[in-house]
């Protein structure tokens, strides 16, 4: 059995997870990363995506949808501060559609190339997320 570490997932609304985990997969800004006990210290931004928590004792993996934030990773713990987060099975289709529409409007309203690029990236991340968690 893998060594356990403390994982916390916090959104502005509440603490969603505070438990021992064997591994956590985080949608980091540079790609997905797996965090395990004794991970090198790192801080990363988090893009919209799915966080997968592998609990100790071989239980069922838990999946959470996050909409950005950052993660503070230490050898003994990982704290993910999400801009917004929800259990994947409780995702609100209308909320996700609204976020995508808002992102499309941000692309259209962008005043310069840097703003447009940032808005396009966020829109791309949201549409990828939608395809990954919602059946067609």
N, C-alpha and C positions, 0 to 999 in steps of 0.2 A: 504494500500500500504506500502511496506517495505521502510525503510529509505535508502537513496542513499549515495554512497561514490564515490570518484574519483578513476577510474581505468585507468592505462596506460600500454600498451603493446609495448615494444620497442625492435627492432632488430638492429643489426649493420647497416643495410641498411637504416632504417627509423622508424619513429613513426607510428605504425599501428593503435593504438587506444588511444584516450584520451577523456574519456567521463564519465558521471555519470552512475553508474550501481546499480542495486538492489542486485545482487549476481554475483560472478564469481567462476567457478569451475576450479581448477588448478590441473594438474597432478604432485603432489608433490612427492618427493623421497620416502616417506613412504606410498604413496597412494593418491587418489584424496581427495582434500579438498575444501570445499565451503567457500568462503570469503564473509562476509556481513559487513555492517556498524557496527562500534564499536567492531570489531574483536580484540582480544588480539594481541599485537605486537609480530611478529614472522618473522624470515627470514628462507626460505627453498630453497633447490635446487629443480629444476624442471626437470623431466625426459621427454623424448620424449612422446608426447601425444596431446590431444585436450583440448584447453582452451575454455570454454563456458561462454559467457557473457550474462547475463540477463539484458537488458537495463531498465531504468526507464520507467514508463508509460505502461508497459505490451506489448511492441513491440516484434518482432521476435528475438529469441535468435541468437547470432552471434557466429560462431565457427571458431577457428584458430588452425592450427597445429603448434606446437613448437617442436624444436629439442634440448631440454635441456636449461639450464640457471638457474636463481634464481629469487625468488620473495621476495620483502620487503613489509610486511603487517603491517599497522598501523590502529588504530581505524577509521581514517578518509580517508584512501587511501590504494591502493595496486598498486605497480609498479612491473611489471614482465619484467625482462631483459632477453630476449631469445637469445640463440646462433644463432638461425635462426627461422623465423616464417613466415607463409603465411596464408591467408584466406583459410579455408578448401575447399571451392568450387574451389579454384585456385591451388590445390595441383598438382604438376608435378609428374606423375607416374614414369617417367624416372629418375627424381632426387631421388625419394624415393628408387627405385630399385638400383640406383648407391650407395646410402648410405648403403643399406643392403649389397651389394656386398663388399663395403669397410670394413664394420664391420666383414663380414665373413673372409676377408683377415687378419684383425687385430687379430681374434681368432687364425687363423693358424700361424701367425707370432709371437704370444706372446712368450716371452722369459722366463717367470716365471708364477707360479700359480696365483699370484695376478693380473698380467696383463691379463692373460687368463680369469679369473673370471670377471674382469671389462669389457672386450671386449664381453664376452658371455652375460652379463647382458644387455649391450647396444644393441646387436644384437636381443635379446629377446624383448626388448622394441620396437625396430623398426618393427619387424615382427608383434607384437601385434597391433601396430599403423596401419600398412598396412592393416591388417584384419579388423580393426575397421572403417577405412575411405574409403577404396576402395572396391566396390562390386566385388565378385568373377567372 
